[in-house]
Amino acid sequence: MLNAISPVDGRYAAKTSELSEFFSEYALIRYRVLVEIAYFKKLVALPLPQLKDFPKEKLEALDAIVEKFSLADAERIKTIERTTNHDVKAVEYFLKEEFDKLQLSKFKEFIHFGLTSQDINNTATPLMLKEAIEKVFNPLFEKVLSAIHDKVQSWKEVPMLARTHGQPASPTRLGKEFAVFEERLKEQHRQLSAIHHKGKFGGATGNFNAHLVAYPQINWKKFADELLSELGLVRSQLTTQIEHYDNLAAIFHALSRINTILIDLCRDIWTYISMDYFKQKVIKGEVGSSAMPHKVNPIDFENAEGNLGIANAFYGFLADKLPVSRLQRDLTDSTVLRNIGVPMAHTVIAFKSILKGMDKLLLNEAKLHQDLEQNWMVVAEGIQNILRREGYPQPYEALKELTRGAENITSLRIHQFIEELDIPEKVKKELKALSPQSYTGIGLD
């Protein structure tokens, strides 16, 4: 793959190969064939008067055209396309050839009957994306979610100094901080799963003109609704020549939000590594730097962040561009739609990098403990609120005077401050029980 222009098909080809079943040129052609065959079989099932004699025993042979569709078949369609200069018409001519082979020539003119290319494309494309999400994205997403959950469970009792605005803040638990990402990801995935994958099926300008004039007695809207439902899609009822792509844009936005959360996760982990909260497993043979042999760089999270960013740039463009088309249609969507696999590929690369990076993390609990011990001022919040409870005058100001901008606030200095307070001994005892390690709030269930 050294001649590949895109790293998706070059450097990262092995990491994205499973997506070729859904987003390659071969895959697009195959899905077009699938839609054409599904449509023809639905016409037979009506039946159209001219198809009432279609031999039912040949239906399995039609299914076999899809099930056994090969690279050679795709090449034949590309050969036809060189003459037609039209990719969907080439699929129609290929299927007519297949009908001839099956001795079904008398029925072949009902292949692509009444349709425009976008009835095929705008059914094939959402179906490709839907199945790619179900078969590739979702399983990989679940692995990432599981890896995060493992960290949540392993580290749910590990106290850690929080940092707001980069400054020491009320302590938290490391597992809880990972649980924040887990919850965010689950919610955005729930929203993604709730979005319908919508297709367009309605003829040249969305009105079933040719269908209705030829067979006015048939309820074509019901027919098309059922066809797309059987394929696992929802039909957009009112369209121009093309699907309006609003739900497709919503899917891209949802995928982008998931990626944004993971960018946030990668940056946090990168920062924790830089703070020495995490060490990384050393992989034999790996080199961290071409110049500095001691380095173990957080390259997996950097790689993931970069790929997630590229994916989001694509998703943003796709979501902004696709819902916009001049009048009843222009052709700008056609070339753009061919790229929907690109952000998915970069997302897959990122997910795999995150999984690799998560597996290499080693908790440096001593460093977390050290940071807590060096920041006893963070218990000041707890002290002042207990003092508020006890009616002590101006507790915030008293703690501010003690801690704001101060250095070397140790447990001894905090305890001296408490001892000097005019409060009951039992309250002093309660205050002295506070420590950076214990002042971590409500734990995870």
N, C-alpha and C positions, 0 to 999 in steps of 0.2 A: 504493500500500500504506500510505498515511498513516493509515488507520483500523485497521490490524492491531494486535492486542493484543500478540502476541509479536514480538520483533525478528527471529526466524527467518523469519517470513512478511512482515515489514515492511522494516526497515532492511537486513537481510541477505538478503532474498529472492533476489537475483541470485546470491549466493554459495552458496545451498543448493538451487537449483531442480532440480538433478539428482536430489535425494533424493525429490522428489514422486512419481517413478515407483515408489517402494518404500514410502513411509510416509504418503502422503495417504489421505484417505477413499476416493478413486477407486481408489488402488492396492490398498487392503485389499479392496474389493469385487471388483476384477479377480482378485486372487489366490484369493479364495473361489470365484469362477467357475472358475478354472483347476483347483482341487482337485476341485470337484464333477464337472467334465468328465473329469478323469483317473480318478476313481473309477468313474464310469459306464462309461467305455471298458474299464476293468479287469474290470468285471462282464460286459461283452459278450465279452471275451476268454476268460472261464472256459470256456464261457459258462454263465450262469444259464439254466435250461431256458426261462424265459419270454423270454429275450433271444437265443435261438439263431437266431431268424429276423431279427434286426436287420440291415438292409441295410448291408453293409460299405462300399458306396460312399458312405454317409452319414457315415462316420467323419471324413472331411476337413471336412465341414460342421460337425461338432462342434468340431474344432480351430479352425475359422474363428471360432466364437463367442468364443474366447479371443483369437486373434490380431488380430481386428478389433474387439475390445471398445473401446467409445468412451465419451466423457463422456455422450453421450445415453443409452447403455445403463445407465450408472451412475445417471443421473437417473431412469430408469424404475424401477430397483430402489429408489431412495429414495422414489419415489412409492408403490410397493407397500408399503414399510415404514411409511408413514404410516397405512396400514390395519392391517397385521399387528402393528405395534409390536414387530417382531422382525426384526433385520437379516439373519440367515442364512436364515430362512424366506422373506424377500423374494427372496433369491437363488434359492431353489428354485422359487418361483412364476414368476420371470422366465425361468428355464430351461425350465419347462413351456410358457410362451408361445412360446419359441424352438422347442421341439419341435413345437408345433402348426404353426408356420410351415413347418417342414421336413417336415410330414406324418408325424411320428413319434409321434403322440399315444398310440398303443397301448403305447408303451414308457415314457412319461413318469413313471409311478408308481414307477419304479426309480431316478429321480433322488433322491438323499439316502436311499436305501434303508437302513434299519436304523441310521442315524447319529444322533448328537447334534450340536448346534452346535459343540461343542468339537473334534470330529473334524475339522471344517473349519477352525475358527479356529486350533487348535493344530498344524495342518499349514501353513496359509497364513502364519501369523506367523513361524515359524522359516525358512520359505522366503523370505519378504520380507527378513528380516535377513541370511540367508546370501547372497542375491544382491546386496544393498546393500553388504555387506562386499567381495564379489568384484568388483563393477563400479564402485563409487565409493570406498569406504574404501581398499582395497588399492592401486589406482593412485595415489591421492593420498599415501598413506603411502610408497610407493616414491619419489615425487618428493621428499618431505621427507628420506627416507633418502639419496637421491642428492645432495641439496643439502648435507647434513652430510658425506657422503663427499668431495665436492668440496673442502670446507674442510679435511678431514683430509689430503688429498693436497697441497693448496696450502700448508699451514702445517705439514707434518710435521717440517720442520727448523728451525722458528722457536722459539728458546729463550724461555722465559717464567718469571718468578718465580711459583712456586706459593704458595698461601696456605692454611694450615690454621689453623682457629680465627680466621681473618682476619689471621693474622700471617705474615710472610715465612717460607717453608719451602723445602726442597730444590727447585731449579729443575726444570722439566718442559719439554715441548714443546707448543706451542699445538695442533698437529694431533693429538697424542696425547690431549689433553683432549677434543677433539671425537670422537675415536675411541672413547672410553669410552661416550659416548652412542650412537654407532652400534652398538656391540656390545650394549649393553643393549636397545636397540630391536629389534634382530634376534632376540635370544633371546625377548623377550616376544611378538613376532609369531609366532615358531615355536610357542610355547605356544598362542597364540590359534588358529593354523591346525590344531593337533592336536585341538581340541575338536570333538566331533561336534555337528552341528545336529540336535536330536532333536525328533520330533513324536509326537503321540498319535493313535491310531486304534484304537478298540475299543468303540464304542457308548456307551450311556447312562452306565454306571459302569465301563467298561473291560473288560467280560467277554464282549463279543460276544453278549449275551443274545438280542437280536432276530435276529441273523444265524444263530446256532446253532439256535434253535428253528424257523426257517423252512427252513434248509438244513443239517441236521446232518452231511451227508456231506462238506461242504466244509471244508478246512483254512483257517479264517479267519485264524489267526495268520500263516500262511505268505503268504496273500493280502495282508494288510496290510503285512507286512514288505517284500514285493516292491513294493507300490505306493509306499511311502515311499522305498524305495531308488531307484526309477525317477525320483522327484522330486528325488533328491539328498539325502535325509534318512535318519536312522536312527530306527526306531520304538522308543519306550520300551515295554518288554514288560509291565510291571505298573503300572497307573495307576488313579486314580479316574476321575471324569468328565473331569478335565482333566490335561494334562501337568503333571508336578511341577516343571518349570522349573529343575531343578538345573543342567543344562548351560547353559541360557540365563543363569543367574546366573554361571556360570563364564566365559561369553563376556563378560558385562558387567564382571566383575572383570579379565579380561585386557585389555579395551579401556581400562579405568580405569588399569591399570598403565602401559600405553603413554602415556596422557595424563599421568600423574604424572612419568614420565621427561622428557617434553617440557616440563612446568612447570619442572622442574629445569634443563633446558637454557635456557629463556627467562630464568629468573632469573640464571643465570650470564652469559649474553650481556648482559643488562641491566646487570649489575654491571661487566662488562668495558667496556661503553660509558661507564658513569659514571666508570671509572678512566682513560678516554681511550685504552684499548687499541684500541678501534674508533672510527672516525669513521663517519658515515652519508652516503650519497649524498643530495644535496639534489635533491628533485623540484620542478621548476618549478611554481609556483602553490600548493604546499602551505604551510600555516602551522603552525609548531610551537607557538606560544602566542598567545593573543589579546592578551597584554600585552607579551610580551618577544620582539621580532622576531628575535633572534639564535638562538633555540632550535631544535634539531633533535631532537625527543624520540623515544625508542625505543618509539613507540606500537604498532608491529606486534607486538612481543614482549609488551607489556602487554595488548593486545587478545587475543592468543593465550592468555596466562596466565589471563585472566578467563574466556574461553570454555571452556578446558579444565577450569577449576574448576567451572563450572556443569555441564558434561557429567558430571564425576565425581560431583557431588552427585546427579544423576539416576541414574547407573549404580549408585551405592551404594544408593539407595532401591529401585530395581528389583530388584537382586540380593537385598536383604534381604526385600522384601515378596512377590515372586512365588512363591517356593517354599512359602509358608505359605497354607493354605486349610482352612477348617473342614470336617471330615469328608470326604464325597465331593466336595464343592465348594461354594464360595460365589461370589458375583459380583464380589468386589473385584478380581480379576485382569483383568476385562474392560475396565474404564475405564483401569486402569494400563497395560495392553498397548498401548493407543492412543498412548502417549507414548514408545514406544521410539525413534521417529525424532528426538525432541527432543535427546537427548544426542549422537546421531550428527550432527545438524545443527550443534550447537555445536562438535563436534570438527572437522567440515569447515571451518567458519569459522576455527577456530584454525590448522589446517594451512595454509590459504591465507595467513593472516597471517604465519605463520612463514616460508613461502616468500618472501613479499614482503620481510620483514625481512632474511632471509639474503642476498637479492640486493642489499640496500642497504649491507651491511657493507663497510667499507674498513679494512684493517689499518694501524694506526699503529705500525709497527715501531720507530720511534725511541723511543716511550714505553716499550715493552717493554724495550728496551735500557737506557734510563735507569733503570728500576726495578731491573734486575739490577745495574747499576753502583753503585747506592746501597745495595745489600744484599750486600756481600761476605761478611758473616758466615755466609751460607748454605753456604759451602764448608767451614765448620767440621766438619760431619758427615763429609765425605770425608776431611779431614785427620786427624781423631781415629781413623778406622777404619784408615787406612794406618799410623798410629802404633801402633795395637793389633797390627796385623800384624807390626810391627817390634819388638814387645815393649817399647815405651816405657811407663814407669810412669804410671798415672793420666792417660791422654790426655783422657778426657772432662772431668775436673775442670780440666785445663789450658785446654781450649777454652772451658769454661763461664766460667772466670775472665776470659778475654779478651772474650767476646762477649755474655754474658747481660745484657740491658738496656742494652748499650752503644750509643753513638751514633757516627756517623762512622767505622765500620769500613771502611776503604778497602783497596784492593789493597796499598798501601804498608805499612799497619799489619799486614796478614796476612803479607806477605813479611818484615817485621821480626821478627814472632813466629817464623816458620819459621827464620829465620837464627839466632835465639837458641837453637834446639833442639840438644841434644847427639845428633845423628844423622848418619849418613854423608851426604856431599855428593850422592850420586846420589839419595838419598831426598828431600833438600831440593829438588833439581831436579824430582823427580816431584811434590812438593807444590806447588811454585811454578807448575807447569803447570796446576793447577786454577784455574778461573775460574767465575763464575756462568753464563757463556754456554756453557761446555763441560761443566759438571757437571750433565748432564741425564739420565743413566742410559741404559737400553736404548732404542733408537729403534724406530720402526715398521718392519715388514718391507716 
